[in-house]
């Protein structure tokens, strides 16, 4: 479920602070930016990197990992430019790190 309270509180605060309907609109825009995580972006969690939910099964996590690695593995990019290869290597390292963190957390808990 998406957040909504930033828009409401922003609208009320903007209206009260500026004492004008335009202040409400400005507050609404700032509240929307807060709700959409534009102001304080969330840190990429390993589950977000793999595109699975926190309560996903081991099979779903393995499937997401294999799908992403087949897409971003640098050896799969035959005719890629050096920039594309470097970006794929970076993404593959990020996917591997996320997978390792999820597996380590599941072994501990």
ZADOTI-504287 format. One record per residue: x, y, z of N, C-alpha, C, O in turn; residue number from 1; chain. Coordinates in nm, 4 decimals, padded with zeros to 6 digits. Layout:
! residues N
{{X; Y; Z}; {X; Y; Z}; {X; Y; Z}; {X; Y; Z}; NUM; A}
...
//
This chain:
! residues 109
{{00.0847; -00.1177; 00.0000}; {00.0000; 00.0000; 00.0000}; {00.0891; 00.1239; 00.0000}; {00.1874; 00.1306; 00.0738}; 1; A}
{{00.0553; 00.2186; -00.0806}; {00.1353; 00.3395; -00.0895}; {00.0994; 00.4357; 00.0221}; {-00.0120; 00.4358; 00.0744}; 2; A}
{{00.1968; 00.5169; 00.0564}; {00.1726; 00.6152; 00.1616}; {00.0889; 00.7293; 00.1081}; {00.0971; 00.7624; -00.0101}; 3; A}
{{00.0096; 00.7889; 00.1929}; {-00.0772; 00.8994; 00.1550}; {-00.0707; 01.0148; 00.2531}; {-00.1118; 01.1260; 00.2201}; 4; A}
{{-00.0201; 00.9909; 00.3725}; {-00.0283; 01.0919; 00.4769}; {00.0627; 01.2112; 00.4497}; {00.0365; 01.3199; 00.5011}; 5; A}
{{00.1679; 01.1948; 00.3714}; {00.2545; 01.3077; 00.3381}; {00.1798; 01.4127; 00.2582}; {00.1989; 01.5325; 00.2790}; 6; A}
{{00.0948; 01.3683; 00.1670}; {00.0163; 01.4620; 00.0868}; {-00.0803; 01.5404; 00.1744}; {-00.0930; 01.6622; 00.1615}; 7; A}
{{-00.1483; 01.4689; 00.2639}; {-00.2452; 01.5343; 00.3516}; {-00.1771; 01.6335; 00.4448}; {-00.2192; 01.7488; 00.4550}; 8; A}
{{-00.0722; 01.5888; 00.5124}; {-00.0027; 01.6780; 00.6056}; {00.0648; 01.7931; 00.5329}; {00.0670; 01.9051; 00.5840}; 9; A}
{{00.1193; 01.7681; 00.4161}; {00.1804; 01.8744; 00.3372}; {00.0784; 01.9787; 00.2947}; {00.1060; 02.0986; 00.2992}; 10; A}
{{-00.0395; 01.9333; 00.2534}; {-00.1442; 02.0263; 00.2123}; {-00.1873; 02.1143; 00.3297}; {-00.1987; 02.2361; 00.3156}; 11; A}
{{-00.2108; 02.0529; 00.4443}; {-00.2551; 02.1290; 00.5616}; {-00.1460; 02.2260; 00.6073}; {-00.1739; 02.3428; 00.6345}; 12; A}
{{-00.0227; 02.1778; 00.6156}; {00.0866; 02.2638; 00.6602}; {00.1101; 02.3783; 00.5625}; {00.1316; 02.4920; 00.6047}; 13; A}
{{00.1064; 02.3502; 00.4337}; {00.1255; 02.4552; 00.3338}; {00.0177; 02.5608; 00.3401}; {00.0464; 02.6800; 00.3298}; 14; A}
{{-00.1064; 02.5181; 00.3570}; {-00.2179; 02.6120; 00.3646}; {-00.2046; 02.6991; 00.4893}; {-00.2217; 02.8208; 00.4823}; 15; A}
{{-00.1740; 02.6368; 00.6033}; {-00.1639; 02.7118; 00.7281}; {-00.0425; 02.8046; 00.7313}; {-00.0519; 02.9162; 00.7822}; 16; A}
{{00.0688; 02.7610; 00.6791}; {00.1889; 02.8445; 00.6827}; {00.1799; 02.9635; 00.5880}; {00.2209; 03.0740; 00.6237}; 17; A}
{{00.1278; 02.9428; 00.4700}; {00.1218; 03.0512; 00.3717}; {-00.0123; 03.1240; 00.3720}; {-00.0255; 03.2292; 00.3094}; 18; A}
{{-00.1117; 03.0694; 00.4416}; {-00.2455; 03.1295; 00.4512}; {-00.3039; 03.1636; 00.3138}; {-00.3644; 03.2687; 00.2924}; 19; A}
{{-00.2824; 03.0697; 00.2231}; {-00.3307; 03.0883; 00.0865}; {-00.3498; 02.9510; 00.0239}; {-00.2746; 02.8586; 00.0551}; 20; A}
{{-00.4488; 02.9352; -00.0638}; {-00.4673; 02.8046; -00.1281}; {-00.3449; 02.7581; -00.2062}; {-00.3221; 02.6379; -00.2195}; 21; A}
{{-00.2665; 02.8516; -00.2577}; {-00.1451; 02.8146; -00.3287}; {-00.0457; 02.7437; -00.2371}; {00.0302; 02.6576; -00.2815}; 22; A}
{{-00.0468; 02.7800; -00.1109}; {00.0390; 02.7131; -00.0138}; {-00.0009; 02.5678; 00.0030}; {00.0839; 02.4806; 00.0218}; 23; A}
{{-00.1314; 02.5427; -00.0041}; {-00.1788; 02.4050; 00.0043}; {-00.1295; 02.3224; -00.1123}; {-00.0940; 02.2058; -00.0952}; 24; A}
{{-00.1269; 02.3811; -00.2305}; {-00.0792; 02.3103; -00.3496}; {00.0705; 02.2821; -00.3371}; {00.1168; 02.1725; -00.3687}; 25; A}
{{00.1455; 02.3823; -00.2908}; {00.2896; 02.3618; -00.2720}; {00.3132; 02.2520; -00.1689}; {00.3974; 02.1647; -00.1895}; 26; A}
{{00.2392; 02.2559; -00.0580}; {00.2520; 02.1519; 00.0435}; {00.2127; 02.0159; -00.0095}; {00.2745; 01.9154; 00.0256}; 27; A}
{{00.1098; 02.0110; -00.0945}; {00.0671; 01.8856; -00.1549}; {00.1779; 01.8268; -00.2423}; {00.2010; 01.7059; -00.2411}; 28; A}
{{00.2456; 01.9119; -00.3173}; {00.3551; 01.8653; -00.4025}; {00.4705; 01.8135; -00.3174}; {00.5278; 01.7089; -00.3478}; 29; A}
{{00.5049; 01.8855; -00.2117}; {00.6125; 01.8402; -00.1233}; {00.5724; 01.7103; -00.0539}; {00.6553; 01.6206; -00.0383}; 30; A}
{{00.4466; 01.6993; -00.0122}; {00.3986; 01.5766; 00.0498}; {00.4031; 01.4587; -00.0462}; {00.4355; 01.3469; -00.0058}; 31; A}
{{00.3711; 01.4826; -00.1725}; {00.3792; 01.3756; -00.2717}; {00.5238; 01.3300; -00.2897}; {00.5508; 01.2105; -00.3011}; 32; A}
{{00.6168; 01.4261; -00.2921}; {00.7585; 01.3903; -00.3046}; {00.8026; 01.3059; -00.1857}; {00.8823; 01.2135; -00.2019}; 33; A}
{{00.7524; 01.3358; -00.0678}; {00.7846; 01.2553; 00.0504}; {00.7255; 01.1156; 00.0374}; {00.7939; 01.0167; 00.0639}; 34; A}
{{00.6005; 01.1065; -00.0029}; {00.5344; 00.9763; -00.0151}; {00.5986; 00.8893; -00.1223}; {00.6009; 00.7669; -00.1096}; 35; A}
{{00.6503; 00.9509; -00.2269}; {00.7101; 00.8756; -00.3378}; {00.8584; 00.8465; -00.3144}; {00.9256; 00.7946; -00.4035}; 36; A}
{{00.9105; 00.8793; -00.1952}; {01.0508; 00.8566; -00.1584}; {01.1475; 00.9331; -00.2479}; {01.2578; 00.8855; -00.2745}; 37; A}
{{01.1078; 01.0499; -00.2941}; {01.1995; 01.1342; -00.3692}; {01.2896; 01.2118; -00.2751}; {01.4042; 01.2412; -00.3094}; 38; A}
{{01.2400; 01.2453; -00.1576}; {01.3158; 01.3264; -00.0624}; {01.4137; 01.2386; 00.0154}; {01.5326; 01.2696; 00.0222}; 39; A}
{{01.3653; 01.1309; 00.0732}; {01.4481; 01.0375; 00.1480}; {01.4360; 00.9001; 00.0839}; {01.3577; 00.8174; 00.1306}; 40; A}
{{01.5126; 00.8737; -00.0234}; {01.4983; 00.7435; -00.0894}; {01.5395; 00.6305; 00.0031}; {01.6343; 00.6425; 00.0807}; 41; A}
{{01.4667; 00.5212; -00.0066}; {01.4969; 00.4043; 00.0740}; {01.6230; 00.3366; 00.0220}; {01.6487; 00.3325; -00.0983}; 42; A}
{{01.6996; 00.2847; 00.1141}; {01.8196; 00.2115; 00.0764}; {01.7775; 00.0827; 00.0063}; {01.6791; 00.0191; 00.0441}; 43; A}
{{01.8521; 00.0464; -00.0942}; {01.8194; -00.0744; -00.1690}; {01.8421; -00.1968; -00.0801}; {01.9550; -00.2258; -00.0406}; 44; A}
{{01.7367; -00.2660; -00.0499}; {01.7473; -00.3880; 00.0291}; {01.7763; -00.5040; -00.0656}; {01.7502; -00.4942; -00.1855}; 45; A}
{{01.8301; -00.6135; -00.0126}; {01.8584; -00.7268; -00.1025}; {01.7324; -00.7804; -00.1684}; {01.7372; -00.8279; -00.2818}; 46; A}
{{01.6208; -00.7733; -00.0990}; {01.4954; -00.8229; -00.1574}; {01.4513; -00.7317; -00.2711}; {01.3974; -00.7796; -00.3709}; 47; A}
{{01.4731; -00.6025; -00.2579}; {01.4361; -00.5088; -00.3638}; {01.5256; -00.5287; -00.4854}; {01.4791; -00.5178; -00.5989}; 48; A}
{{01.6546; -00.5579; -00.4625}; {01.7473; -00.5797; -00.5740}; {01.7025; -00.7008; -00.6560}; {01.7048; -00.6974; -00.7790}; 49; A}
{{01.6619; -00.8070; -00.5875}; {01.6179; -00.9272; -00.6596}; {01.4735; -00.9171; -00.7084}; {01.4299; -00.9984; -00.7900}; 50; A}
{{01.3997; -00.8188; -00.6594}; {01.2618; -00.8009; -00.7037}; {01.1650; -00.8997; -00.6425}; {01.0664; -00.9377; -00.7057}; 51; A}
{{01.1924; -00.9421; -00.5186}; {01.1027; -01.0347; -00.4495}; {01.0590; -00.9719; -00.3171}; {01.1199; -00.8766; -00.2685}; 52; A}
{{00.9535; -01.0270; -00.2610}; {00.9051; -00.9819; -00.1317}; {00.9889; -01.0437; -00.0206}; {01.0580; -01.1434; -00.0415}; 53; A}
{{00.9822; -00.9844; 00.0959}; {01.0603; -01.0323; 00.2101}; {01.0168; -01.1725; 00.2527}; {01.0976; -01.2483; 00.3064}; 54; A}
{{00.8915; -01.2074; 00.2298}; {00.8417; -01.3397; 00.2701}; {00.8443; -01.4406; 00.1553}; {00.7741; -01.5416; 00.1602}; 55; A}
{{00.9241; -01.4143; 00.0527}; {00.9318; -01.5050; -00.0628}; {00.9984; -01.6362; -00.0210}; {01.0824; -01.6395; 00.0689}; 56; A}
{{00.9594; -01.7421; -00.0877}; {01.0177; -01.8735; -00.0581}; {01.1586; -01.8823; -00.1168}; {01.1982; -01.7999; -00.1992}; 57; A}
{{01.2329; -01.9831; -00.0731}; {01.3681; -02.0035; -00.1252}; {01.3663; -02.0299; -00.2754}; {01.4555; -01.9858; -00.3479}; 58; A}
{{01.2655; -02.1012; -00.3211}; {01.2552; -02.1297; -00.4647}; {01.2321; -02.0009; -00.5445}; {01.2897; -01.9838; -00.6520}; 59; A}
{{01.1491; -01.9112; -00.4932}; {01.1247; -01.7847; -00.5623}; {01.2505; -01.6982; -00.5643}; {01.2782; -01.6310; -00.6636}; 60; A}
{{01.3259; -01.6999; -00.4559}; {01.4499; -01.6226; -00.4499}; {01.5513; -01.6790; -00.5487}; {01.6166; -01.6036; -00.6210}; 61; A}
{{01.5646; -01.8106; -00.5520}; {01.6569; -01.8741; -00.6467}; {01.6172; -01.8445; -00.7910}; {01.7028; -01.8178; -00.8754}; 62; A}
{{01.4888; -01.8493; -00.8185}; {01.4401; -01.8227; -00.9544}; {01.4690; -01.6779; -00.9945}; {01.5132; -01.6523; -01.1065}; 63; A}
{{01.4444; -01.5834; -00.9037}; {01.4713; -01.4426; -00.9330}; {01.6210; -01.4203; -00.9547}; {01.6605; -01.3460; -01.0445}; 64; A}
{{01.7037; -01.4843; -00.8730}; {01.8491; -01.4720; -00.8869}; {01.8943; -01.5246; -01.0231}; {01.9700; -01.4578; -01.0936}; 65; A}
{{01.8487; -01.6429; -01.0597}; {01.8897; -01.7010; -01.1889}; {01.8421; -01.6168; -01.3070}; {01.9140; -01.6000; -01.4055}; 66; A}
{{01.7203; -01.5644; -01.2958}; {01.6661; -01.4813; -01.4039}; {01.7498; -01.3546; -01.4215}; {01.7843; -01.3172; -01.5336}; 67; A}
{{01.7819; -01.2894; -01.3109}; {01.8596; -01.1662; -01.3200}; {02.0035; -01.1920; -01.3644}; {02.0594; -01.1143; -01.4419}; 68; A}
{{02.0636; -01.3006; -01.3158}; {02.2003; -01.3300; -01.3562}; {02.2081; -01.3677; -01.5038}; {02.3058; -01.3343; -01.5709}; 69; A}
{{02.1073; -01.4363; -01.5548}; {02.1085; -01.4679; -01.6980}; {02.0928; -01.3411; -01.7816}; {02.1377; -01.3358; -01.8961}; 70; A}
{{02.0301; -01.2407; -01.7251}; {02.0103; -01.1152; -01.7960}; {02.1330; -01.0246; -01.7862}; {02.1665; -00.9570; -01.8834}; 71; A}
{{02.2003; -01.0216; -01.6718}; {02.3081; -00.9259; -01.6491}; {02.4482; -00.9866; -01.6431}; {02.5444; -00.9133; -01.6202}; 72; A}
{{02.4629; -01.1150; -01.6625}; {02.5962; -01.1745; -01.6529}; {02.6831; -01.1208; -01.7663}; {02.6417; -01.1228; -01.8822}; 73; A}
{{02.8039; -01.0724; -01.7337}; {02.8893; -01.0112; -01.8371}; {02.9280; -01.1068; -01.9492}; {02.9481; -01.0625; -02.0623}; 74; A}
{{02.9389; -01.2358; -01.9214}; {02.9758; -01.3312; -02.0261}; {02.8644; -01.3517; -02.1279}; {02.8900; -01.3995; -02.2384}; 75; A}
{{02.7423; -01.3166; -02.0928}; {02.6291; -01.3320; -02.1856}; {02.6229; -01.2182; -02.2872}; {02.5494; -01.2267; -02.3856}; 76; A}
{{02.6995; -01.1122; -02.2638}; {02.6964; -00.9961; -02.3526}; {02.8084; -01.0084; -02.4550}; {02.9203; -00.9628; -02.4315}; 77; A}
{{02.7781; -01.0694; -02.5670}; {02.8803; -01.0938; -02.6679}; {02.9265; -00.9680; -02.7390}; {03.0466; -00.9415; -02.7442}; 78; A}
{{02.8368; -00.8916; -02.7926}; {02.8696; -00.7746; -02.8731}; {02.8492; -00.6446; -02.7961}; {02.8104; -00.5436; -02.8547}; 79; A}
{{02.8744; -00.6458; -02.6679}; {02.8509; -00.5271; -02.5854}; {02.9706; -00.4331; -02.5897}; {03.0848; -00.4756; -02.6075}; 80; A}
{{02.9422; -00.3062; -02.5731}; {03.0484; -00.2073; -02.5636}; {03.1136; -00.2187; -02.4249}; {03.0547; -00.2771; -02.3339}; 81; A}
{{03.2328; -00.1641; -02.4086}; {03.2980; -00.1708; -02.2770}; {03.2147; -00.1048; -02.1662}; {03.2171; -00.1503; -02.0518}; 82; A}
{{03.1420; 00.0007; -02.1991}; {03.0572; 00.0666; -02.0998}; {02.9427; -00.0251; -02.0564}; {02.9109; -00.0349; -01.9378}; 83; A}
{{02.8816; -00.0917; -02.1540}; {02.7724; -00.1839; -02.1221}; {02.8240; -00.3024; -02.0410}; {02.7568; -00.3487; -01.9489}; 84; A}
{{02.9426; -00.3511; -02.0749}; {03.0009; -00.4626; -02.0007}; {03.0317; -00.4219; -01.8567}; {03.0074; -00.4993; -01.7642}; 85; A}
{{03.0850; -00.3013; -01.8368}; {03.1153; -00.2533; -01.7019}; {02.9872; -00.2373; -01.6207}; {02.9837; -00.2712; -01.5024}; 86; A}
{{02.8834; -00.1863; -01.6833}; {02.7550; -00.1710; -01.6140}; {02.6961; -00.3073; -01.5783}; {02.6405; -00.3238; -01.4698}; 87; A}
{{02.7075; -00.4041; -01.6673}; {02.6580; -00.5388; -01.6396}; {02.7373; -00.6033; -01.5269}; {02.6796; -00.6724; -01.4429}; 88; A}
{{02.8681; -00.5822; -01.5233}; {02.9496; -00.6370; -01.4147}; {02.9102; -00.5766; -01.2810}; {02.9034; -00.6465; -01.1799}; 89; A}
{{02.8846; -00.4474; -01.2808}; {02.8419; -00.3793; -01.1577}; {02.7079; -00.4344; -01.1098}; {02.6905; -00.4617; -00.9910}; 90; A}
{{02.6140; -00.4505; -01.2015}; {02.4820; -00.5030; -01.1658}; {02.4927; -00.6485; -01.1197}; {02.4240; -00.6881; -01.0255}; 91; A}
{{02.5774; -00.7283; -01.1843}; {02.5952; -00.8681; -01.1447}; {02.6548; -00.8775; -01.0044}; {02.6146; -00.9634; -00.9258}; 92; A}
{{02.7511; -00.7894; -00.9721}; {02.8062; -00.7880; -00.8355}; {02.6986; -00.7513; -00.7337}; {02.6930; -00.8089; -00.6250}; 93; A}
{{02.6133; -00.6554; -00.7692}; {02.5044; -00.6150; -00.6797}; {02.4048; -00.7294; -00.6584}; {02.3579; -00.7507; -00.5466}; 94; A}
{{02.3730; -00.8022; -00.7642}; {02.2800; -00.9157; -00.7546}; {02.3418; -01.0266; -00.6698}; {02.2741; -01.0838; -00.5844}; 95; A}
{{02.4697; -01.0577; -00.6924}; {02.5370; -01.1612; -00.6130}; {02.5419; -01.1241; -00.4655}; {02.5184; -01.2088; -00.3792}; 96; A}
{{02.5723; -00.9975; -00.4358}; {02.5790; -00.9538; -00.2966}; {02.4423; -00.9634; -00.2300}; {02.4323; -01.0051; -00.1146}; 97; A}
{{02.3370; -00.9251; -00.3019}; {02.2021; -00.9325; -00.2458}; {02.1628; -01.0776; -00.2197}; {02.1048; -01.1089; -00.1157}; 98; A}
{{02.1940; -01.1648; -00.3131}; {02.1615; -01.3066; -00.2966}; {02.2359; -01.3656; -00.1777}; {02.1782; -01.4406; -00.0990}; 99; A}
{{02.3634; -01.3320; -00.1645}; {02.4420; -01.3816; -00.0520}; {02.3886; -01.3307; 00.0814}; {02.3848; -01.4052; 00.1793}; 100; A}
{{02.3473; -01.2038; 00.0856}; {02.2936; -01.1484; 00.2103}; {02.1626; -01.2160; 00.2487}; {02.1394; -01.2430; 00.3666}; 101; A}
{{02.0772; -01.2435; 00.1513}; {01.9504; -01.3102; 00.1811}; {01.9761; -01.4525; 00.2319}; {01.9167; -01.4964; 00.3304}; 102; A}
{{02.0652; -01.5230; 00.1630}; {02.0953; -01.6613; 00.2051}; {02.1572; -01.6645; 00.3443}; {02.1238; -01.7519; 00.4242}; 103; A}
{{02.2464; -01.5711; 00.3747}; {02.3085; -01.5661; 00.5081}; {02.2042; -01.5334; 00.6145}; {02.2073; -01.5900; 00.7238}; 104; A}
{{02.1130; -01.4437; 00.5836}; {02.0075; -01.4092; 00.6812}; {01.9139; -01.5264; 00.7042}; {01.8657; -01.5459; 00.8158}; 105; A}
{{01.8878; -01.6040; 00.6018}; {01.7989; -01.7210; 00.6185}; {01.8672; -01.8319; 00.6974}; {01.8014; -01.9040; 00.7723}; 106; A}
{{01.9995; -01.8465; 00.6814}; {02.0715; -01.9482; 00.7587}; {02.0754; -01.9121; 00.9066}; {02.0639; -01.9998; 00.9922}; 107; A}
{{02.0916; -01.7834; 00.9374}; {02.0969; -01.7399; 01.0769}; {01.9620; -01.7518; 01.1439}; {01.9526; -01.7966; 01.2582}; 108; A}
{{01.8577; -01.7122; 01.0737}; {01.7263; -01.7058; 01.1380}; {01.6354; -01.8061; 01.0914}; {01.5214; -01.8121; 01.1372}; 109; A}
//
